[in-house]
Structure formats: C-alpha cells, structure tokens
C-alpha cells in the first residue's frame, strides 16, 4: 500500500487507464518497478509536458505504452492511447513555431483587451 492517499488514487487511475487502453493489469510492485526504471533513465522521455509532468514511452509486459509521470508525486499519473506513437516511431507532439506562438499570444491579447 502507498503511504499517501493521493498517490494511491493516482495509481488506481493509472491502473484503470492501462486496462482500458492496453488490456493490461499492473500490480503496485510492477508499478514501483516501472517508476524505478523511469527514474534510472531506462525509458525514453518523449516530451516535457510541464515543470512536474513528463511523457514517457515505457515497455511493460512486452508492449510499448505511453504514460505521464509526475516528478512531484513520483508516480505514473495516467496512460495515454496507443495513437500517441505512430508506426514509424515519430512522436505526435511537435513544438509550435515561434510565428504561431506569437500569433496566438496576439490573438489572446486582442480578445482580452478589446473583447474581439
């Protein structure tokens, strides 16, 4: 059992998502083993989602899965759909160009200031 109720609830959520999306079940011991492997760098970090969340590609029971790992809670938050990894290994996430980010900021500013 986990010492923290939030971590326990997060584990149950990740377990449910793994079952829904991959048809696999994970025990708390296996969960801890995957977390240890993530922390030791055995799995590939696909994307830094925020300051505390990272998207990882993990191999679990012979199948590649995509999960979100929380560095603050030190646990897997959820498992994402298989479609987040394409057939050729390229990741779906691409950083927006500077031009697009600037345009989005400007549009947001105009909406905020002028109500457009």
DRENLUM-617703 format. One record per residue: residue number from 1; y, x, z of N, C-alpha, C, O in turn. Coordinates in Angstrom, 3 decimals, always signed. Example, Ala and Ser with C-alpha at 12.3 -4.5 7.8 and 13.67 -1.06 7.14 Angstrom:
- 1/-5.690/+13.190/+7.800/-4.500/+12.300/+7.800/-3.300/+13.200/+7.800/-3.319/+14.236/+8.465
- 2/-2.250/+12.850/+7.080/-1.060/+13.670/+7.140/+0.030/+12.900/+7.870/+1.138/+13.409/+8.039
//
This chain:
- 1/-1.192/+0.835/+0.000/+0.000/+0.000/+0.000/+1.252/+0.877/+0.000/+1.236/+2.030/+0.432
- 2/+2.315/+0.293/-0.493/+3.578/+1.006/-0.569/+4.395/+0.731/+0.676/+4.328/-0.352/+1.258
- 3/+5.180/+1.743/+1.082/+5.964/+1.623/+2.308/+7.173/+0.718/+2.129/+7.693/+0.180/+3.107
- 4/+7.621/+0.546/+0.904/+8.839/-0.199/+0.632/+8.482/-1.469/-0.132/+7.743/-1.412/-1.115
- 5/+9.000/-2.612/+0.309/+8.697/-3.883/-0.345/+9.246/-3.936/-1.767/+8.627/-4.538/-2.645
- 6/+10.398/-3.314/-2.005/+10.979/-3.292/-3.350/+10.061/-2.533/-4.303/+9.830/-2.975/-5.428
- 7/+9.542/-1.405/-3.861/+8.630/-0.620/-4.693/+7.342/-1.407/-4.928/+6.787/-1.362/-6.025
- 8/+6.860/-2.124/-3.916/+5.655/-2.949/-4.063/+5.879/-4.043/-5.106/+5.022/-4.274/-5.959
- 9/+7.022/-4.713/-5.041/+7.337/-5.766/-6.013/+7.482/-5.189/-7.421/+7.049/-5.800/-8.398
- 10/+8.088/-4.019/-7.514/+8.261/-3.364/-8.813/+6.904/-2.992/-9.398/+6.684/-3.152/-10.598
- 11/+5.990/-2.496/-8.557/+4.644/-2.176/-9.013/+3.939/-3.416/-9.534/+3.301/-3.369/-10.586
- 12/+4.047/-4.526/-8.812/+3.400/-5.771/-9.241/+3.965/-6.243/-10.581/+3.218/-6.723/-11.433
- 13/+5.278/-6.109/-10.771/+5.896/-6.482/-12.044/+5.363/-5.607/-13.179/+4.987/-6.117/-14.234
- 14/+5.331/-4.296/-12.962/+4.832/-3.373/-13.990/+3.359/-3.648/-14.294/+2.935/-3.580/-15.448
- 15/+2.600/-3.951/-13.278/+1.180/-4.257/-13.465/+0.996/-5.503/-14.334/+0.145/-5.532/-15.222
- 16/+1.802/-6.526/-14.066/+1.749/-7.764/-14.848/+2.109/-7.502/-16.304/+1.434/-7.992/-17.210
- 17/+3.176/-6.728/-16.533/+3.617/-6.428/-17.902/+2.585/-5.589/-18.651/+2.381/-5.787/-19.849
- 18/+1.931/-4.651/-17.957/+0.896/-3.843/-18.586/-0.267/-4.729/-19.024/-0.827/-4.541/-20.104
- 19/-0.622/-5.682/-18.187/-1.715/-6.600/-18.522/-1.332/-7.493/-19.704/-2.142/-7.709/-20.604
- 20/-0.096/-8.013/-19.705/+0.364/-8.884/-20.786/+0.438/-8.152/-22.119/-0.014/-8.665/-23.142
- 21/+1.000/-6.968/-22.102/+1.361/-6.290/-23.346/+0.291/-5.345/-23.878/+0.264/-5.060/-25.075
- 22/-0.588/-4.856/-23.013/-1.605/-3.900/-23.458/-3.027/-4.326/-23.103/-3.988/-3.727/-23.585
- 23/-3.171/-5.346/-22.269/-4.503/-5.787/-21.862/-5.191/-4.820/-20.921/-6.419/-4.812/-20.840
- 24/-4.429/-4.005/-20.207/-4.981/-3.017/-19.267/-4.549/-3.357/-17.848/-3.494/-3.955/-17.635
- 25/-5.370/-2.972/-16.887/-5.017/-3.156/-15.482/-4.834/-1.778/-14.856/-5.472/-0.808/-15.266
- 26/-3.960/-1.704/-13.864/-3.680/-0.429/-13.207/-3.746/-0.633/-11.694/-3.197/-1.594/-11.155
- 27/-4.424/+0.283/-11.031/-4.508/+0.239/-9.572/-3.350/+1.052/-8.996/-2.734/+1.841/-9.713
- 28/-3.049/+0.870/-7.716/-1.981/+1.670/-7.099/-2.239/+3.177/-7.191/-1.300/+3.958/-7.343
- 29/-3.513/+3.589/-7.100/-3.840/+5.012/-7.191/-3.571/+5.542/-8.608/-3.034/+6.637/-8.776
- 30/-3.950/+4.751/-9.624/-3.697/+5.153/-11.007/-2.193/+5.179/-11.294/-1.701/+6.047/-12.015
- 31/-1.483/+4.222/-10.723/-0.019/+4.157/-10.857/+0.611/+5.434/-10.296/+1.479/+6.039/-10.925
- 32/+0.159/+5.836/-9.102/+0.683/+7.059/-8.484/+0.346/+8.295/-9.316/+1.148/+9.225/-9.409
- 33/-0.844/+8.301/-9.921/-1.248/+9.430/-10.759/-0.354/+9.548/-11.989/+0.062/+10.649/-12.350
- 34/-0.054/+8.412/-12.640/+0.831/+8.413/-13.809/+2.237/+8.867/-13.400/+2.886/+9.611/-14.135
- 35/+2.702/+8.428/-12.246/+4.018/+8.839/-11.755/+4.054/+10.348/-11.512/+5.025/+11.013/-11.873
- 36/+3.005/+10.883/-10.907/+2.930/+12.335/-10.691/+2.978/+13.084/-12.021/+3.648/+14.111/-12.133
- 37/+2.269/+12.574/-13.026/+2.272/+13.204/-14.345/+3.662/+13.145/-14.980/+4.091/+14.105/-15.620
- 38/+4.364/+12.029/-14.807/+5.737/+11.913/-15.330/+6.635/+12.942/-14.647/+7.403/+13.640/-15.309
- 39/+6.535/+13.032/-13.332/+7.387/+13.948/-12.575/+7.096/+15.413/-12.904/+7.988/+16.257/-12.829
- 40/+5.855/+15.709/-13.266/+5.479/+17.082/-13.612/+5.733/+17.409/-15.078/+5.563/+18.554/-15.497
- 41/+6.140/+16.409/-15.861/+6.514/+16.647/-17.249/+5.386/+16.550/-18.255/+5.509/+17.079/-19.360
- 42/+4.285/+15.887/-17.906/+3.164/+15.757/-18.829/+3.398/+14.692/-19.899/+2.750/+14.712/-20.946
- 43/+4.308/+13.773/-19.644/+4.578/+12.694/-20.599/+5.960/+12.882/-21.220/+6.861/+13.451/-20.605
- 44/+6.107/+12.394/-22.447/+7.340/+12.588/-23.212/+8.403/+11.564/-22.811/+8.145/+10.361/-22.780
- 45/+9.591/+12.062/-22.508/+10.734/+11.189/-22.255/+11.342/+10.828/-23.604/+11.816/+11.701/-24.331
- 46/+11.329/+9.549/-23.934/+11.829/+9.082/-25.217/+13.345/+8.926/-25.179/+14.045/+9.305/-26.118
- 47/+13.839/+8.363/-24.079/+15.259/+8.045/-24.020/+15.721/+7.987/-22.579/+14.980/+7.568/-21.689
- 48/+16.945/+8.410/-22.361/+17.594/+8.233/-21.061/+18.339/+6.909/-21.151/+19.331/+6.797/-21.871
- 49/+17.862/+5.908/-20.421/+18.434/+4.575/-20.515/+19.690/+4.436/-19.651/+20.647/+3.770/-20.047
- 50/+19.686/+5.059/-18.486/+20.852/+5.053/-17.590/+20.745/+6.292/-16.708/+19.902/+7.157/-16.944
- 51/+21.595/+6.374/-15.698/+21.534/+7.525/-14.795/+20.229/+7.582/-14.011/+19.786/+8.660/-13.615
- 52/+19.611/+6.418/-13.787/+18.409/+6.382/-12.965/+17.166/+5.908/-13.710/+16.080/+5.904/-13.131
- 53/+17.289/+5.515/-14.955/+16.143/+4.988/-15.705/+15.868/+5.827/-16.944/+16.789/+6.208/-17.667
- 54/+14.574/+6.113/-17.184/+14.143/+6.862/-18.358/+13.008/+6.098/-19.032/+12.189/+5.472/-18.360
- 55/+12.963/+6.152/-20.351/+11.885/+5.524/-21.104/+10.883/+6.622/-21.449/+11.245/+7.632/-22.051
- 56/+9.629/+6.424/-21.068/+8.578/+7.417/-21.283/+7.461/+6.844/-22.136/+7.161/+5.651/-22.089
- 57/+6.857/+7.723/-22.911/+5.634/+7.409/-23.633/+4.497/+8.015/-22.828/+4.406/+9.236/-22.696
- 58/+3.624/+7.161/-22.288/+2.529/+7.637/-21.446/+1.195/+7.274/-22.084/+1.079/+6.255/-22.764
- 59/+0.205/+8.104/-21.864/-1.152/+7.801/-22.304/-1.931/+7.352/-21.081/-2.099/+8.102/-20.119
- 60/-2.405/+6.110/-21.138/-3.105/+5.528/-19.997/-4.387/+4.878/-20.500/-4.349/+4.005/-21.366
- 61/-5.515/+5.305/-19.955/-6.837/+4.810/-20.351/-7.051/+4.904/-21.858/-7.611/+3.995/-22.472
- 62/-6.601/+6.010/-22.447/-6.809/+6.268/-23.858/-5.868/+5.542/-24.801/-6.028/+5.634/-26.018
- 63/-4.885/+4.818/-24.267/-3.942/+4.089/-25.105/-2.514/+4.525/-24.782/-2.164/+4.733/-23.620
- 64/-1.701/+4.661/-25.820/-0.313/+5.060/-25.617/+0.507/+3.834/-25.238/+0.450/+2.805/-25.912
- 65/+1.261/+3.952/-24.165/+2.091/+2.856/-23.680/+3.507/+3.371/-23.459/+3.719/+4.563/-23.237
- 66/+4.468/+2.463/-23.521/+5.867/+2.811/-23.295/+6.286/+2.173/-21.975/+6.135/+0.967/-21.781
- 67/+6.814/+2.998/-21.070/+7.216/+2.477/-19.764/+8.631/+2.934/-19.419/+9.153/+3.893/-19.987
- 68/+9.226/+2.227/-18.485/+10.520/+2.618/-17.940/+10.275/+3.106/-16.521/+9.693/+2.403/-15.696
- 69/+10.736/+4.334/-16.252/+10.549/+4.977/-14.951/+11.897/+5.058/-14.238/+12.894/+5.472/-14.830
- 70/+11.923/+4.668/-12.983/+13.137/+4.728/-12.176/+13.106/+5.993/-11.330/+12.207/+6.181/-10.510
- 71/+14.102/+6.865/-11.538/+14.159/+8.100/-10.762/+14.635/+7.835/-9.332/+14.321/+8.608/-8.427
- 72/+15.386/+6.758/-9.119/+15.856/+6.458/-7.766/+14.735/+5.877/-6.903/+14.610/+6.224/-5.728
- 73/+13.918/+4.988/-7.488/+12.802/+4.393/-6.744/+11.522/+5.216/-6.869/+10.573/+5.026/-6.108
- 74/+11.508/+6.135/-7.843/+10.342/+6.971/-8.109/+9.102/+6.125/-8.398/+8.029/+6.340/-7.835
- 75/+9.290/+5.151/-9.303/+8.173/+4.304/-9.706/+8.404/+3.788/-11.130/+9.509/+3.868/-11.667
- 76/+7.336/+3.261/-11.721/+7.434/+2.652/-13.042/+7.956/+1.244/-12.854/+7.395/+0.464/-12.084
- 77/+9.031/+0.915/-13.559/+9.669/-0.388/-13.415/+8.955/-1.437/-14.256/+8.656/-2.528/-13.769
- 78/+8.681/-1.110/-15.522/+8.028/-2.056/-16.421/+7.397/-1.316/-17.582/+7.645/-0.129/-17.793
- 79/+6.588/-2.024/-18.322/+6.013/-1.513/-19.564/+6.591/-2.310/-20.709/+6.681/-3.535/-20.633
- 80/+6.986/-1.625/-21.776/+7.577/-2.280/-22.931/+6.507/-2.564/-23.977/+5.382/-2.075/-23.876
- 81/+6.868/-3.367/-24.991/+5.932/-3.721/-26.065/+5.548/-2.496/-26.884/+6.264/-1.494/-26.904
- 82/+4.419/-2.593/-27.551/+3.931/-1.510/-28.406/+4.882/-1.234/-29.564/+4.891/-0.129/-30.105
- 83/+5.672/-2.213/-29.945/+6.553/-2.051/-31.105/+7.652/-1.031/-30.871/+8.361/-0.672/-31.811
- 84/+7.811/-0.562/-29.662/+8.835/+0.445/-29.394/+8.432/+1.817/-29.913/+9.243/+2.743/-29.917
- 85/+7.176/+1.954/-30.353/+6.736/+3.176/-31.022/+6.228/+2.768/-32.395/+5.311/+1.953/-32.501
- 86/+6.814/+3.326/-33.443/+6.388/+2.976/-34.796/+5.156/+3.788/-35.190/+4.730/+4.687/-34.464
- 87/+4.589/+3.454/-36.355/+3.354/+4.102/-36.804/+3.514/+5.600/-37.040/+2.588/+6.370/-36.784
- 88/+4.677/+6.018/-37.524/+4.852/+7.432/-37.842/+5.339/+8.244/-36.646/+5.652/+9.425/-36.790
- 89/+5.406/+7.631/-35.478/+5.792/+8.366/-34.281/+7.280/+8.381/-34.005/+7.707/+8.833/-32.942
- 90/+8.084/+7.891/-34.947/+9.528/+7.846/-34.713/+9.847/+6.756/-33.711/+9.183/+5.721/-33.665
- 91/+10.852/+6.997/-32.926/+11.250/+6.035/-31.907/+12.260/+5.055/-32.484/+13.029/+5.396/-33.383
- 92/+12.252/+3.846/-31.963/+13.146/+2.814/-32.469/+14.589/+3.044/-32.045/+15.511/+2.577/-32.714
- 93/+14.797/+3.754/-30.948/+16.144/+3.918/-30.444/+16.877/+4.998/-31.213/+16.370/+6.104/-31.398
- 94/+18.046/+4.670/-31.646/+18.906/+5.651/-32.296/+20.288/+5.514/-31.695/+20.768/+4.408/-31.447
- 95/+20.909/+6.630/-31.468/+22.249/+6.603/-30.902/+23.229/+6.098/-31.955/+23.187/+6.516/-33.112
- 96/+24.108/+5.199/-31.538/+25.102/+4.689/-32.469/+26.076/+5.798/-32.834/+26.355/+6.692/-32.035
- 97/+26.579/+5.721/-34.042/+27.537/+6.735/-34.469/+28.839/+6.571/-33.701/+29.124/+5.507/-33.151
- 98/+29.613/+7.629/-33.672/+30.886/+7.624/-32.971/+31.818/+6.549/-33.541/+32.554/+5.891/-32.805
- 99/+31.770/+6.390/-34.853/+32.617/+5.408/-35.527/+32.294/+3.982/-35.047/+33.202/+3.191/-34.791
- 100/+31.015/+3.665/-34.928/+30.605/+2.335/-34.479/+30.983/+2.122/-33.022/+31.465/+1.049/-32.660
- 101/+30.771/+3.134/-32.177/+31.144/+3.006/-30.766/+32.632/+2.775/-30.613/+33.055/+1.948/-29.805
- 102/+33.431/+3.503/-31.385/+34.877/+3.352/-31.335/+35.293/+1.948/-31.779/+36.170/+1.338/-31.167
- 103/+34.669/+1.436/-32.839/+34.976/+0.094/-33.342/+34.597/-0.963/-32.307/+35.330/-1.934/-32.121
- 104/+33.466/-0.784/-31.636/+33.049/-1.736/-30.603/+34.022/-1.738/-29.434/+34.360/-2.796/-28.902
- 105/+34.471/-0.550/-29.034/+35.452/-0.458/-27.955/+36.752/-1.151/-28.336/+37.334/-1.878/-27.531
- 106/+37.207/-0.924/-29.573/+38.450/-1.525/-30.029/+38.327/-3.041/-30.075/+39.252/-3.747/-29.675
- 107/+37.202/-3.548/-30.556/+36.994/-4.998/-30.619/+36.961/-5.597/-29.220/+37.517/-6.670/-28.984
- 108/+36.307/-4.901/-28.292/+36.263/-5.378/-26.918/+37.665/-5.408/-26.301/+38.015/-6.358/-25.602
- 109/+38.446/-4.392/-26.555/+39.821/-4.312/-26.039/+40.667/-5.452/-26.605/+41.400/-6.108/-25.865
- 110/+40.566/-5.692/-27.928/+41.344/-6.760/-28.549/+40.967/-8.121/-27.952/+41.834/-8.960/-27.704
- 111/+39.701/-8.325/-27.730/+39.227/-9.590/-27.155/+39.755/-9.762/-25.733/+40.156/-10.856/-25.337
- 112/+39.750/-8.677/-24.975/+40.195/-8.720/-23.597/+41.704/-8.961/-23.496/+42.160/-9.779/-22.697
- 113/+42.469/-8.237/-24.316/+43.926/-8.309/-24.226/+44.488/-9.532/-24.938/+45.319/-10.257/-24.390
- 114/+44.029/-9.750/-26.155/+44.634/-10.803/-26.981/+43.801/-12.078/-27.029/+44.255/-13.088/-27.568
- 115/+42.608/-12.052/-26.485/+41.764/-13.237/-26.493/+41.231/-13.565/-27.869/+40.928/-14.726/-28.145
- 116/+41.107/-12.564/-28.756/+40.627/-12.812/-30.122/+39.125/-12.866/-30.179/+38.554/-13.066/-31.251
//
